[in-house]
């Protein structure tokens, strides 16, 4: 099948590379000339495990091509995925200007009957708006679909190749048959393709992300209560997570969630509720608590060292919003690091993948090191913001000798409290009693 993908961000790149891997001929379009130049050399502009080998392989096989010619992508494809960004607007709603602009381009260059698929995360009613925009420019018939993505950054390729489910909103049988053919290689193990109406598919994406965000913020509230009552949030998590009605996923207390999906999708859902007069107070509370939670490690540090951190050297482990990605969108570090600098601290930061991004996103005063232990040398405290695998089992004895005082503020609850006590650390974590 001839597949077009407009937009080569996290979603568009994964969609294009994975569909090419199953034999489709994929043409990906983006107006960013520098990005397209790199992609045609097989170089991914983002870090995502397994993605770059797919790019190189399918480029070499001739099944994957990148272009800045969006009209060409429209003309040469049977199905067209719209995978451009939908960032938060100033009022919290999803900014659809890129989606609408692409829809206009599709309408201007639609040369035969095609299936148009919204892959970007978009509010309910967007597919109808895309259809309306396309129809302004053409009389050619086409079929609309909504196919939200459920890809976890850091595991996006695996999620696409082995999905737990695929959600597709269609308006007719033609689109249903074609989409079933497109995705059939990915569901051979029996996981479902869930066909539904388009508004339900659009709502499913927002509902899923909001539900997960609510679980995270709820557990962070429970963690705050645990700290005041002597309970241990890890034990509470296991206790409720073993209930089959609840399950164990997304119940880990920590320094809050970030990334490209949860924050903006919850904001957009709340905003859409406001527009329609529906009280989205549960989602709103999750959003508000998360913003407070992002600074909890800073608050703990200040309680320990005082509010004037002048002359204090603070090591920070983890800048990306989660492991296995270099994405820093809405990362906890974007709140914590500037706050530390405001309080006068000297910040020395490490991240296995996100240092280049951090240099663009964080203030110039931040110092970066390529080795996590180097960050600890002469530091008054170590703050952990991202649960990278290499941070989970470090040489704690070495850390203790490198720090000027054995103080660790762990925003991801990586270490065993009793072990930290035995080693002589002051260890502050989330939802667990302090070790001193």
N, C-alpha and C positions, 0 to 999 in steps of 0.2 A: 504494500500500500504506500502511496505517496503522502507523507505526513509533513505538515508545516508547523513550526513552533515559533511564535512571535514573542520574543523576550528570552534572554539567556542568563537569568539570575539563578538562584538556587533551584527553583522549581523547573524552569524551562530547560536548563542544562541536563538535569536528571531525566526528565521526560524524554528529551531528544536522544540522549545517549542510550537509555534503556530500550526505547522502541527500536532504535537502529540495531541493537544487539540481537533482537528477535527477527531481524530480516527485513524490516521496513526501510524504505529510503526516506531519510529525514533531512529536511532543509530548515535550519534554525536561522532566524533573522533578528538583528538588533541594530539600533542606530549608533551604538558605541563602536566606532571604527577601531580603536585600539584593542578593545576586548575581542572583536572578531578576528583581528590580526593574530592575536595570541591563540585563540581557539583553533584557527586553521593550521596552527603549528602543533596542535595537540596539548597546549598548555592551558590548564584550567585557571581562571582568575580567582577561584575560591578553593579552600581546602575542604574536601569531602572524601572520606575514605572510599577507594574503589572507583572514583569518577574519572580521574585522568587516564588510567589504563583503558577504560571503555572508550573515551574520546579518541585516544591514539589508535586503538584497534579498528574502530568503525570508520575513522578517517582513512586509514590505510586500505580498508576493504571497499571504500567508495560508497558506503551506505549513509554517511553523515557528512553534511556540508554546512558551512556557516557563511552568512552573507549580510551585508548592510542594506541590501535591496529588498525591502519589505514587500513592495508590489510583486516582485518576482516570486516571493514565497507564497503569496496569495494565489497567483496564477497557476503555479506548478503543483499545487497540493490538492489532494482529494479531501483531506480533513485538516482543519487548522485549529491549533491550540492557541488561545490567548493566555499568555503567562507573564504579563508585565506586572510591575509593582503596584500595590494599592496601599500606600502608606497612610498613616493617620493624618487627617486634615486638622486644622487648628481647633475645631470644635469636637474632635474625637471621632468623627465619622470617617469612613473609608474614602480616600481621595480617588475618584474613578476617572480622572482626566486622561490618564494613559490608556485605560481600557476603552473609553469612548473614542479617543483618537485612533486607536487601532481599528475599532469597528468602522469608523469612517473610511479608513484606507482599504479595508476589506471590501466595503461596499463599492468603492470607486474602481476596484480591479477584479471584481468577481466575474469570472468568465464562463463558469459552468456551475451546475448544481453541486454543492459541497455541504459538508457538515462543519459547523462552527462550534467550538467548544470553549467555554470559559473555564480555565484551569486556575486562574488567580483566585485568591480568597476574596469574595465579593458579597455584599449584602443581598438579602432576598429582593428580587426584582431586577437585578442587574442584567440577567440574560434577556429579559424583556426589553430593557433599555438598549442593549447591544443590538437586538433585532431591529428596534425602531431606528437606530442610527444607521445600520446597514441599509435598511429599506429607503432611507432618504436619498441614497446614491445609486440604487439599482432596481431593476424589475426582475432580476434573475432570482429564481427560487433557491432556497437553501434551508438547512435544518439546524436548529439550535439545540445545544446540549450544555448541561452544567456537570462538570466532573471535578469536584473538589479534591485537593490533595491532602493526604494524611502522612506526610513524610517527616520523620524526625531528623533534624540536622545531626550529622555524625553517623547516621545509619540510613540515609536517604536512598542510596542505591539498593541496599538490601530490602528496605521497605517497599520500593517500587517493584523489584523483581519477585518478592515473596510477600504480597500484601495479605493482611488478615481479612480485608474486605475491600471492594471497589464500589464506590457510590457514583451512580450516573443518573442524572435527571434528563429525561427525553420528552419530546412532545409528539413523536410519531414512530411508527414501526421501522421506517427506513433508517433512522438514526440508531434505533435500538439494535438492529441487526448488524450495522457497521461497527458500532462500538463493542458489541460482543465479539466480533471477529478480531478487532484490534487488540482486545485484552485477553483473549482466550489463552495465549501462551503463559500468562502469569497466574492462572487459577487452576492449573491442571491437578493440583493436590486437593481441590475441592472447596477451597475458600470461596465465598459467594461474590458474585456481581449483583449488587442491589440496585435494580432499576426502580425509579420513582418519578414523580412529577418534578419539574425543574425547581419550583420554590422550595420543596422539601429537601432536595439535594443541597441547595444553597444554605438552607437553615441548618442542615446536619453538620456542616463544617463549623459554623459558629457555636452551635450547641455543644459539640464535642470539645472544642478548645475551652469554652467557658466552664464546662463541667470539670475539666482537669485543673483549670486555674482555681476554681472554687475548692477543690480537694487540697491543693497546695496551701492556699491561704488559710483554710480551716485548720489544717495541721499546724501551721505556724501560730495560729491563735492558741491552739491546744498547747503548743510548746511554751508559749509565754505563761500560760496557766501552770504548766508543769514546773517551771522555774520558781513560781511563787508557792507551790504546795509541796515540793520535795519529790514529785513524781518524775519519772524518766520517760521522755517522749519516745525513745526507741522501743521500750517495752510496751508502751501504749500502742504504738504503730503495729507491733506484732500481734497484740491482743485484738485489735479491731480488724487488721488486715486478714486475719485467718477466718473471719466471718465471710462465708461465700456471698452474702448479700452485698458486701463492701469490696473485698479483694485487696491485694497488697499494693497495687500500682499507685504512684503519685501521692503517697502518704508520708514522704520523707520531709522532716522539718529542715529548714535551712535559711539562707539569707535572701530568699525570694526568687521569683522566676523572671526570666528576661527573654530575649530572642525576638525573632521577626513575627511570630504568630500570636502567642498568648496575649501580650499587652495590647497590641493594636486591635485584635479581634474582640477582646472583652470590651475595650472602649467603643468599638463600632457597634457591638450588640447593645450596649447600654444606650448609646446615642440613638440607635434605631428605635429602641423602646420609648425613649423620650419623644421622638417624632410622632409615634403612633399612640402616645398616651398610655403605654404599658409600663408599669413600675418594675424595673429590673434591679431591685434592691439587693438581691443575693449576689448577682454578678458585680454590681457596683461596689459592694462591700469587699469582695475578693480583690478588686482592683485597688481600692483605697488602702487595704491592709498590706498589700504587696509593696506599695510605695514606702510605707512605714518600715516594713521588714527589711528592705534593702540597706537601711542604715543601722540595723541592729548590731552588727559587728563593730561599727564605729562607736556606737553608744557604749558597748562593753569595754572597748579600749579606753574611752574617756573616763569611765568609772574607775578603771584601774590606774591610769597614768595622769589623769587630770585633763582639763579642757585646753590647757596651753601645751601644745606638743612641740613648741619651738626647741630646736636642737635634738629632737627625737628622730631616730632613724627607724622607719617602719618597713619591713619586708612584706610584700604582697605576692602570694602565689595564686595565679589564675586571673586572667583578664577576659577571656571569652565567656559568653553567657552560659555555656555548658561544655563538657569535654568533646573531643573529636571534631571541633570546628574552629575556624578563626573568626567566626561571626561575633561581633560585639554589640549588635543592636539591642538596646535596652538592658545591657549587662549590668549586674550589680556593681562591677568595678567603675562604671561611669558615674555612679553616685558616691561610692566610697572614696575613691582616690582623690577627686576634687575636694571632698570634705576634709580629708586628711591634710591636704595642702593648705586649705583655708585655716586649719588649726595650727599651722606652722611646721608640720612634719616634713621630713625628707623621705620621699617614697622611692623604694627600689623594688622593681616589679619583674616577675618572670611569668611566662606562659609558653607552653611548648609550640604553639602555632600562631598566636594572635599578636605577636610583637609588632609586625609591620602595620597591622590595622591600628594597634594601640597608639603608635606614633602619630597617626592622623587624628585619632579621636580624643586622646587625653592631653592635658596641659603639657607644655614643653618642659616643665620642671621635673617631670617624672624621669627617673633613671631606669634603664633596662639592662638586664643581664641574661646571658644565654644559658646559665646553669642555675637551678633553683637554690642550691646551697650558697652560691655566690651572693644571692640576695640577702641571706641571713647573716653574712659576715658583719659583725659590729652593730647589728640591728637591736633595738630595744624591744621589739615584739615581731611576731610573725602572724599575719592575717591570711587565712585561706578562704578564697572566694569561689573557686571552681574545683570540682572533684575529679581532676585528671587522674588517670590510673597511676602515673608515676608519683603522685603525691600521697597515695593511699598507704604505701609501705616504705616510707623513707627511713634513712638512718637517723633515728631520733637522738641517739647519743651525739652524733656529729652536729645536729642542729643545736643541741643544748650548749655545746662548746663554742659554737659560732655566735650565738646570741649574747648580748651583754647581760641579759637576765632571761631566765627560762620562761618566757610568756608567749603563749600561743592562743590566738582567738580564731576558732575554727567555725567558719560559717557553713560547713557542710558535714559536720559530725563524722569526720573520717577516722578518728582515733579512739581507742579503748581508754576510758577514763582511769581505770585502775592501773593500767600500764603507765599512763602519763603521771599518775601519782607516785608510782614506784620509782620513776626516773627523776622525780623532783621538779616537774613542771608546774607552773600555774597555767591551768588549761580551762578556757572558757568556750563552751559550745552552745548549741541551740536546744532549749527544752530539756537540758540535763543539768544536774547540780554542778556548780563550779568545783574544780580541783585546785587546791592551794597548798 
